[in-house]
Amino acid sequence: QVQLQESGPGLVKPSQTLSLTCTVSGGSISANHYYWSWIRQPPGKGLEWMGAIAYSGSTYYSPSLKSRTSISRDTPKNRITLQLSSVTPEDTAVYYCARDSVRPDAYQGAYTISTSFADFDTWGQGTPVTVSS
């Protein structure tokens, strides 16, 4: 059974870079045809897909966050990393990593998920991040 665990700092100052790690157990991040996404939920708002990295290492980002987001992987350690630069209080949210098996769709010069969040088959528990000075 695949399990995901997010980790990272709970508090980040404005203008800094947020770095989060998703550690995957019970399965390989290189396993064919899986996509590993970062998704966030600000207080009182809905889920927002930020981007994903594929089993192949290809990356996909949402148009609104493309300029500030970087997703990478450490294959030997089976980890996915999110970096979000130039954070503001609007980046305060619970951050999740999640898995699905559908390639994101091209959208507005970037990408968007081609399924619903309900179709993601595995989620981490989420890690809260507050951006504040």
N, C-alpha and C positions, 0 to 999 in steps of 0.2 A: 504494500500500500504506500503510495507516494504521499509524502508530507512536506509542507513548506513552512519555513520559519523565518520571519522578517526580523531584522535587528538593525539598530542604529541609534543615534542620539535623539533624545526626546525633545531637546531644545536647541534651536539654531538661531543665530543672530541675523537680522536683515543684511542683505548683500552677500552673505556667505554662501558656500556650496554645501548642499545637503547630500550626504552619502548614505545609502541604505544597502543592506545585503539581504538576499534571500537564499537561505541554505536549503537545499533539496535533499531529502533522504528517501530511500525506497525505490529510486529510479534514477536514470541518468538524464541530465539536461540535454544530452546529445541524441537521445532516443528519437528515432524517426518520427517526423511529422507532428511534433509538439511545439507549441509556441508559449513562451513564458512572458507574461505581461506584468507591468506595474499599473496599478489602479489605485486611485485615491478617492476619499470622501471627505470633503470639508464639513465642518459642523453645520447641521441643518440643511445640507444639500445632498444631491444625488451622487452616484458613482461617476467618476471620470477616468476614462482610459488614457494613460499617458504614453505608452509605447510597449514594444515587445522585442524579444530576441528569439530567433528561431533555433530549432535543433541544429541547423546548419551554421549558425552564427550570424545570419543576416539580421539586421535591425530595422525596426519600423517605429515611427514616431507620429504623434498626433500633430496636426498643423499648429495648434495654439501653443504647444510646448516644445516644438522641434528645436528652436534656437537655444533652448536652455537645458535640454535633456540629453543624457548619454546613458545607454544601457550596454553593459558588457558582461562577460562571463569568465569564470575561472573553472575550466573543465575538470582538471584534476581534483579540485576541491568541491566540485558540483555546486557552485554558487553563481547567483545572478546579482549584479550590482547596478544600482540606480544612482546617478549623480544629477542633481538639479541645481543649476547655478543661479546666482543673483536672486536669492529667495526674498520674498516679501511676506508680510503677515497673511496675505491671501493664499499662500502656500501651506498654511496651517491645515492639517488634515490627518486622517488615519490612512496610512499607506499599506496597500496589500500587494502581495505577489500572487499570481494565479496562473493556472495552466489551461490551455485549450488546444484543439487540434485543427483549427481553421486559420489559414493565412489571412492577415489583415488585408483590407481592400485599399487600393489607391484612392486618395481623397484630398483635394485642394493642395496638390503638390506634396502631400505627405501620405498618411494612412489613417484608417479608422478600423475598428473591429467590424467584421462582417457577420457576426452573430450577436446574440444578446448576452448580457452578463450571466444569465441563468444557464448558458451553455458551457461556461467554464466549469470543468469537472473537479478541480482541486483548488482550494484557496488556503493561504496562510491565515493566521488569526488576526493579522494587522498590527501595525505599530503606530502609535500616535506621535505626531511631530508638531511642535509649536514653534512658530517663527516670531520671536520677540526679542527686543533689546533689554 
